[in-house]
Amino acid sequence: MQYVNKYTLLLLWLVSTLSYSQGQQDCLSIQDDYVSLIESGKYRFSNKLAKDSSGKFLASVNFKKLSSYQQYLNDAYQVIVNTNPRANMPCPIVTETYRQLAKQKQWSKIPTISQLLAPFELAQPNNDKAILLIHGLTDSPFYFHDLSQFFYQQGFTVRTLLLPGHGMAPSALLTTDYSEWQQATTFAIEQTLTDYQQVYLGGLSTGGTLIFNYLMQKNSVDEKIKGLFMWSPASKAKSDLAWLAQYIDAIPFVDWLDLDADIDFAKYESFPYNAAAQVHALMSLVGGDQAMASRNMHDIPVFVVASEYDQTIATESTLQLIQQWQLASPQEKMKQSVLIYYGDNNKLTKKLAEVMSVVVPECSADSLCSDIFDVAHIATTNSPDNPHYGVNGRYRNCGHYVKDAVRYQACKQNKQVIKGEVTAMNLKHELPIQRLTYNPYYQEMLADMAKFLQVTQQSVSD
């Protein structure tokens, strides 16, 4: 009997120890398991469909049956909970936006991944003005946790959208079609126009393309739309071979362009060919040669943030698109537009500076930017104070080395790394490069954004 008691106690101790260690696993602790997670693909695939207690399983949002933005937010959150394999995992990444949402929704002090991924609304006690923010390919609304605070403090109700195929697992993008993103964008824009008197639209990368695409399909647009914000807008892929993705995706059993650990809770790290094919098709509707004759431009001022060194999008194509947008409308109003350009001012066309304000920030020796090589595509919306992507965040973006185990590990673990965009020159550097995930000119950008809002809203009151 004594032996049984000892055995039982030992068994209970082991069970409790295992339970404790599993209970302590969170979005930060799994970052050390990147080798095994690359091999296993544990977080690469969405949960299998299963019915809940009511006999229903919500695996996607039905945009045709939504009656309000609140219903959308509730349904989108439920989709994440049902399909994301890490939905309930604790994630001690506490932003000011999360604190605001936690108070509103009575969430705990420590968020779960589903709560950080979910689309959200920060509502003002009026329907005066709102901004709708749309994230990029493989991203999530978390990319707007920082900027949302700026807009809320400016008196805006802030709404975000979760694009179909996102917030779950990378495998969801194996079958997603860009028409689903268009449908979601149309719902979000038109519902916001119904609910508010003044509306601004903001997009990161693919989010910007979706906004342009929505507007360019319209012969006329609602006068409530007062301005656009575009961060690293997607116009044309940097790679000249991007158009091949649609054909490679059609080859049976050839699904993935990159297979990574997927430890970043807010952005997919593994990347399917289908995702590349869909965004290429979408960009062709906005900036392609065939789109030129059918698209419509509108006199809506735009605030653009772009980096010369962007390795995802061809910035020169973006600047060309913006110049065309500017020239298609009356110049007096469109001179309210602003371009923030992280690069060499001499590489900008003189015409661009004639039709909009151009800001090229300079970096002083004692500034945060002094340790940065260049601004990456994915960095423009995030504050240096962001607890996940910022200066002191534990996460490191190293997917560019995923096929080189030694450099990948060095990027993840070495104390000495460089930060910037993954340009060919930076990749040749002796030290590994961590792809920059925050904007070293963030505060300066906010100041310029405030001026843009002031000018465009002033024109409304006039």
URBEL-V990760 format. One record per residue. N is the residue number from 0. PSI is psi in radians with two decimals (* if undefined). OMEGA is omega in whole degrees, 0 to 359 (999 if undefined). Layout:
BEGIN
n->[N;N]
psi->[PSI;PSI]
omega->[OMEGA;OMEGA]
END
This chain:
BEGIN
n->[0;1;2;3;4;5;6;7;8;9;10;11;12;13;14;15;16;17;18;19;20;21;22;23;24;25;26;27;28;29;30;31;32;33;34;35;36;37;38;39;40;41;42;43;44;45;46;47;48;49;50;51;52;53;54;55;56;57;58;59;60;61;62;63;64;65;66;67;68;69;70;71;72;73;74;75;76;77;78;79;80;81;82;83;84;85;86;87;88;89;90;91;92;93;94;95;96;97;98;99;100;101;102;103;104;105;106;107;108;109;110;111;112;113;114;115;116;117;118;119;120;121;122;123;124;125;126;127;128;129;130;131;132;133;134;135;136;137;138;139;140;141;142;143;144;145;146;147;148;149;150;151;152;153;154;155;156;157;158;159;160;161;162;163;164;165;166;167;168;169;170;171;172;173;174;175;176;177;178;179;180;181;182;183;184;185;186;187;188;189;190;191;192;193;194;195;196;197;198;199;200;201;202;203;204;205;206;207;208;209;210;211;212;213;214;215;216;217;218;219;220;221;222;223;224;225;226;227;228;229;230;231;232;233;234;235;236;237;238;239;240;241;242;243;244;245;246;247;248;249;250;251;252;253;254;255;256;257;258;259;260;261;262;263;264;265;266;267;268;269;270;271;272;273;274;275;276;277;278;279;280;281;282;283;284;285;286;287;288;289;290;291;292;293;294;295;296;297;298;299;300;301;302;303;304;305;306;307;308;309;310;311;312;313;314;315;316;317;318;319;320;321;322;323;324;325;326;327;328;329;330;331;332;333;334;335;336;337;338;339;340;341;342;343;344;345;346;347;348;349;350;351;352;353;354;355;356;357;358;359;360;361;362;363;364;365;366;367;368;369;370;371;372;373;374;375;376;377;378;379;380;381;382;383;384;385;386;387;388;389;390;391;392;393;394;395;396;397;398;399;400;401;402;403;404;405;406;407;408;409;410;411;412;413;414;415;416;417;418;419;420;421;422;423;424;425;426;427;428;429;430;431;432;433;434;435;436;437;438;439;440;441;442;443;444;445;446;447;448;449;450;451;452;453;454;455;456;457;458;459;460;461]
psi->[-0.70;-0.67;-0.71;-0.72;-0.74;-0.74;-0.73;-0.76;-0.72;-0.74;-0.76;-0.68;-0.74;-0.75;-0.77;-0.64;-0.78;-0.73;-0.70;-0.79;-0.68;-0.65;-0.47;-0.20;2.26;-3.02;-0.28;-0.76;-0.51;-0.19;-0.39;-0.17;0.43;-0.55;-0.90;-0.56;-0.54;-0.76;-0.74;-0.50;0.56;-0.67;0.27;-0.37;2.45;2.74;2.58;2.59;2.37;2.55;2.52;-2.99;-0.42;0.01;0.12;2.68;2.07;1.81;-0.17;2.77;2.30;1.67;-0.35;-0.30;0.23;2.37;-0.23;2.91;-0.55;-0.70;-0.71;-0.84;-0.72;-0.78;-0.72;-0.71;-0.72;-0.62;-0.76;-0.83;-0.68;-0.55;-0.45;2.15;-0.25;0.30;-0.75;0.09;2.30;2.56;1.66;0.93;1.68;1.89;2.93;-0.60;-0.72;-0.74;-0.73;-0.77;-0.67;-0.70;-0.71;-0.72;0.01;0.79;2.91;2.94;-0.57;2.08;2.83;2.90;-0.69;-0.62;-0.55;-0.47;-0.45;2.55;2.64;2.95;2.24;1.81;2.38;2.82;0.57;3.04;0.56;-0.98;2.58;2.71;2.37;2.22;2.25;2.17;3.13;-3.14;2.29;0.02;-2.86;2.97;-0.26;-0.47;-0.14;0.22;-0.62;-0.93;-0.48;-0.62;-0.69;-0.88;-0.65;-0.72;-0.34;0.08;0.18;2.48;2.31;2.17;2.51;2.78;2.42;2.00;2.47;2.45;-0.05;2.84;0.05;-1.55;2.76;-0.53;-0.40;-0.44;-0.02;-0.46;-0.02;2.43;2.52;-0.36;-0.48;-0.65;-0.69;-0.75;-0.77;-0.72;-0.76;-0.82;-0.87;-0.76;-0.85;-0.57;-0.67;-0.65;-0.57;-0.62;-0.35;2.74;-0.65;2.42;2.34;2.59;2.34;2.38;2.47;2.13;-1.97;-0.54;-0.68;-0.69;-0.72;-0.65;-0.84;-0.77;-0.75;-0.82;-0.69;-0.31;-0.19;2.35;-0.62;2.68;2.80;2.30;-0.16;-0.40;1.96;-0.31;2.81;2.51;2.23;2.04;2.10;0.88;2.43;2.02;-0.77;2.44;2.53;-0.68;2.31;-0.17;0.15;-0.57;-0.36;-0.31;-0.67;-0.57;-0.65;-0.67;-0.47;-0.24;2.18;2.39;0.15;1.62;-0.53;2.26;-0.71;2.42;1.92;-3.02;-0.41;0.79;-0.22;1.95;-0.43;-0.14;2.33;2.46;-0.61;2.56;2.03;2.65;-0.63;-0.65;-0.74;-0.68;-0.71;-0.75;-0.56;-0.77;-0.70;-0.79;-0.56;-0.44;-0.38;-0.81;-0.03;2.78;-0.64;-0.36;-0.31;-0.76;-0.48;-0.29;2.66;2.30;2.70;2.70;1.16;2.03;2.59;2.47;2.03;2.40;2.11;2.63;2.32;-0.53;0.08;2.16;0.09;-0.78;2.52;1.76;-0.59;-0.59;-0.65;-0.79;-0.63;-0.74;-0.77;-0.70;-0.70;-0.70;-0.74;-0.77;-0.31;-0.11;2.87;2.25;-0.57;-0.82;-0.69;-0.23;-0.12;-0.32;2.67;2.40;2.13;2.10;2.07;1.59;-2.79;2.04;-0.51;-0.25;-0.04;2.54;2.58;-0.56;-0.65;-0.76;-0.36;-0.46;-0.05;2.85;2.34;2.21;2.13;1.71;2.49;2.56;2.11;2.81;-0.50;0.21;2.84;-0.61;-0.27;-0.41;0.07;2.34;-0.84;2.89;2.22;2.81;-0.71;0.05;-0.27;-0.52;-0.20;2.38;2.60;-0.35;0.01;2.22;-0.23;-0.88;-0.14;-2.97;-0.74;0.13;2.57;-0.40;2.41;2.27;1.93;0.29;-0.37;-0.24;0.23;-0.40;0.13;1.62;-0.66;-0.85;-0.60;-0.84;-0.71;-0.72;-0.68;-0.58;-0.48;2.49;-0.66;1.92;2.85;2.76;2.39;-2.79;2.72;1.08;2.83;-0.66;-0.77;-0.61;-0.36;-0.13;2.60;-0.73;2.56;2.59;2.24;2.13;2.23;2.29;0.14;2.80;1.95;-0.24;0.47;-0.85;-0.69;-0.66;-0.74;-0.69;-0.72;-0.61;-0.69;-0.71;-0.73;-0.76;-0.73;-0.78;-0.80;-0.56;-0.52;-0.68;-0.48;-0.81;-0.51;*]
omega->[179;180;180;180;179;180;180;179;179;180;179;179;179;180;182;179;179;180;180;182;178;180;181;180;179;185;177;184;181;181;179;184;189;181;181;182;174;183;185;184;186;183;182;188;180;176;176;181;177;181;176;185;180;179;180;176;181;182;177;180;176;186;180;185;181;180;182;177;178;177;177;181;179;182;180;178;181;176;178;180;183;191;183;183;179;189;185;180;176;181;185;176;188;177;177;177;178;179;180;179;181;178;181;186;182;175;180;181;178;183;166;180;180;181;179;181;193;171;187;175;171;192;170;181;179;178;184;185;181;171;176;183;184;185;183;180;182;182;179;178;177;179;178;178;181;183;180;179;178;183;179;179;176;177;181;159;183;175;175;182;172;181;176;182;181;179;182;175;184;181;179;180;177;185;182;178;184;177;176;176;178;180;179;180;179;179;186;180;186;176;179;176;177;189;189;184;176;184;169;179;181;181;173;175;180;176;177;178;180;178;177;181;178;183;184;176;185;173;175;182;181;180;176;181;188;181;179;172;181;176;182;185;183;180;179;181;177;181;178;181;183;182;180;186;182;181;177;180;181;179;181;175;174;190;193;172;177;174;183;186;182;177;177;184;188;183;176;176;172;190;180;175;182;179;178;180;182;181;175;179;180;180;179;179;185;186;182;181;182;182;187;187;188;184;179;176;183;184;177;179;184;175;186;174;183;179;176;189;179;180;175;183;176;186;180;177;177;181;177;178;180;179;177;178;181;186;183;186;178;190;184;180;186;176;173;182;183;171;169;187;177;182;183;181;182;180;177;178;178;182;181;180;179;187;178;176;180;179;176;184;175;183;176;187;184;182;179;183;184;179;184;180;178;185;183;179;187;190;197;186;188;177;172;179;179;186;179;185;186;184;183;178;181;185;174;178;185;185;179;178;190;179;177;189;183;180;178;180;179;179;182;194;185;175;181;174;172;181;179;176;184;176;179;180;181;180;178;183;180;177;177;179;173;182;186;183;177;184;181;178;189;183;177;177;179;179;178;177;179;178;179;178;180;182;184;176;177;179;177;182;178;999]
END
